[in-house]
């Protein structure tokens, strides 16, 4: 037995040594390194060029955009396009509206998804599986198919004397509630994959220590679900920040208009100054890039954790 174990260990060590040597050859081979650097440089160019083009697009006049200087740096850096987008296009108000709607919808989605998942996966009751299946039906409903019934519902609510001004058409709630509702199914699916991996013994130990249902949820489960919170938050943010269809149909006044609809309104019927439109696109896009730059490590860790647990 000892000889067999020694041979096995020797074979394993030789395999590891061979793999390390093989990896070292690949790592130090100049040709391989050159190919890798060329590929990574090309891939970086593909991903960064749209950002460069959008930024330079926002600082050009129509003459440069359509023929004289399409790809190069602007001959005249028209920072006035940003001023026009903020003042004439009212992008400052639309930006604040998008922030308000996105933050509120994301918060509702995260809280509702966590609580619903906790009730489905940690509390034993007969209809838990049926309830989970009911939530998953939301993944099968196209967004476009729900515009008419949701619009009719919001129009009827708008006629009510008290709640019409809060939840009807042309209100923040007419976007926040549908956004949260349509991102809830995916949020529950994501959080379920994380929560089922948490040992149920932790719940029992918390109850022995005197924690009730809410105490177990907030003190035990929620701290362990931080990767899921990051994933749900990023998903909900992207869905709400970039949404156009609901915002275009449910909001007809300029007071509650969000960025995607506001950018569309900059386009004229006969003539269009494209520089301010490019500036508005930068205003709408750069916050997402900044969020990823500052939270990239957290986002990558959450995606990796979700892949391992899934």
N, C-alpha and C positions, 0 to 999 in steps of 0.2 A: 504493500500500500504506500509506504513512504517513497519507494522508487517511482511509483506511478505519479504520486503528487509532485515529486521533484521534476519529473519529465514534463508534467502539465505546466508547472510554473515556468520551467525553462522555455517551453514552446510559447507560452503567453508573453514572457518577457522578450523573446526574440521577435514575436509579431509586433509588439509595441515599439521595439527598437527599429524594426524595418519600416513601420508606418512613420515614425519620427524622422528617419533618414529620408524616406520618400518625400515627406512634407518639406524637409529642409532643402532638398534638391529643387523642388518647385519654387520654394521661396527665394532661393538665391540665384536661380537661372535668369540671366538678364533678358533673354527672349520672352520668357513667360511674364516677367515683371513688366516688360514693355507692352505686351499685348494687354495685360490687365489695366495698366495706366491709360492706354489709348481707349479701351472700352469704357472705363469709368469716366474719363474726360468727355467722351462723346455722350455718355448718358447724362452727365451733369449739364452739358450744353443743351441737350434736349429739354431738360426740366427747367433750366434757368432762362432760356431764351424767351419764352412767353412773358415772364416777368419783366425782362429788359424791354421787350417790344411794347408792352402795355405802358410801362413808365415813360419811355421816350415818346410813345404815341400821345400821351397826355400833355406833353410840352410842345407839341407842334401845331402848326396851322393847317388848314385844309389843303393848301398848295403843297406842303411837304408830305402830308399823309398820302395824297393821291398823285404821286408821280415824281416829284423832285427829289425827295429824300425819304424813302419808305422805311428802310432798315437802319440807316445811320443815326448818329446823334443829332439832335436838333441844331439847325444853324442859328436859331434864336430861341432861347429857352423861355417859353411863354408860361411863367408861373401864374400869370393872370387867368389861365384856364381853371386853376384851382379856386381862385377867388370867384370866378363866374359860376363855377359849380356850387360853391357854398352859398352865394348870395342869390344869383338869378335862379339856379336850379334848386335852391333850398335844401341842399344835401345835409346841412347840419341838423335840421329837424328830422329828416328821414333817417339819418344815422342814429339819433337818439331813440326814435321810434323802433328801429330794428333792434337796438340794444335792449330796450324795455321788453319787447315781445319775446326775443330770444331768451333772455335771462329768466323771465317768468315761466315760459313754456318748458325750458330745460329744468328748472327747479321743480315744477309740478310733475314732470315726467320722472325725474329721479326719485322723488319722495313716493309717488304712487307706485312705481315699479318695485322699489325696495319693499314696501309694505305688502303689496300684492304677492310678491314672490315669497316673502316670509310666511304669509298665511297659507300659500299653496304647498310649500315644501317643508315647513317646520311644524305646522299645526295639523293634527290629525282630525279630519272630518270627512264625511262621505262624499261631498261634491267637490273635493279639491281637484281631482283629475278632470272632471267636467268643466270646472271653472278655468283651468289652465287651457283646455282645448278651446273654450270660448274666446279667451284672449288671443290665442294663436290664429283664430279666424281673421283677426285684423290684418295679418300679413297677406291674406289672399284678396283683400279688397283694394282695387286700384284707387288711387287718389282722384283720378278724373271722374270715376263713376259716382263719387259722393258729392260733387259740387252742387248739383241741383237740389237734392234733398237737404243738404246742410244750408244752402242759401234760403230755401223756403222756410226752414225752421227758424233761422235767424231773422228773416223778414217778419214772421209771425211774432217772434219775441219782441222785435222793435216796436210793435204796436201796443205793447203792454205799457201802462202809464208809469210804473215804478222801475221795473227792471229793463225796460226797453232801451234806456239811455246808457245802460251798463253792459248788457250782453247782446244787444241787437247789432244790425248792420252799422258799419262805420264806427266801431268801437275797438279798443285794444283787445277786449275779451273775445271778439269775433274771430281773431287770429290766434290768440293764446290757447283757447280751449281746443279748437280743432288741431292745432299743431301738437299739443300734448297728447290728444287722443290718438293721433295717427302715428306717433312715435312710441306709444306705450307698449304695443305688442312686441316690437323688436327689443325694447328695453327689458321687458320681462323675460324674453328668451335669453338675452345676454346674462342677466342677473341670476337666472335659474341655473345656468351652467356653472356659475361660481358657487352659489349657495348650497347646492346639493353635495359639494365636496367638503363642506364644513362638518366636522364630526358632530353628531347629535348629542354626544356625551357632554359637550360644552353647555348645551341648553340644560341638561339635567343637573350638572354641577352648579350652574347659576341659580337654578331654582332651590337647590339645597342650601346655597348661601343666602337665600332670601330675596332673590331678584324675581320680580313679577314678569308678566308678558312684555310690557314696555321696557322694563329694565334690561331684560335679556336681549331685546332687539337693539336698543341704542348702545348698550355697554359691551355686548359680546359680538353680535352679528355685524353691525354697521362698521366697526373698526376693521374687521376682517374682509370687508367688501370694498375696500378702497380701490383696488384695480378695476372692479366692475363699475364703480362710480365714475372713474375716469373714462372708461369706454363708453358708458351711457351718455355722459356729459358731452363728449366729443361728437358722438353720433347725433344726439339731439341738437347740438349747436349747429352742425353743418346742415341738417335738414331744415331748421327754422330760419337760419340766416340767409340761405340761398333760395328759399321758397318764393315762387312768383305767382302761381295760378290762384291760390286762395286770396293772396293779398291784392291781386288785380281785380277779382270778382267781388270780394266782400267789402273792399274799401274803395269808395268813390270820391271822398273828399281828400284834400291835401293835408289836413291836420294829422290824420292817423296813417298816412302813407309810409311804406317802408322803402328801403334802398332799392331793391330790384325794380319796383314799380316806378320809383322816382327817376331812376336811370332811363327807363323806357320813355318817361314823359319829356325828357330832354330832346328827344328826336322830333324835329318839326315835320309838318306835312309836306312842305315844298323845299325848304333849305334847312340844312343841319350843320351846326358848328361842332365838328367831331372832337376837337380838343377838350372842351369841358366834359364831354361824355367819357373820354379816356381818363380824365381826372376823377370823375365820379366812380369809374370802375376801380381805380387805385384806392379810393377811399373805402370802397366796399370790400376789396380783396386783401389789403394789407393787414387789417385786424386779424384775419384768419391766419396769415403767415406769422404774425407776431405771437399769436397764441401757440402755434406749433413750435416756434423757436424756443419759447420759454418753457413749454411743457412737453417738449419732444421726448425727453427721457421717461417721464411719467406715462405718456401715451404709448411708447414702445413697450414699456414694462407691462402695461395693462393688456396690450394685444398679445404679448408672449404668454402671459399668465392665462389669458382666455384660451389660447390655442392649446396649452398644456392640459388645462382642465377639461376642455371640450373633447 
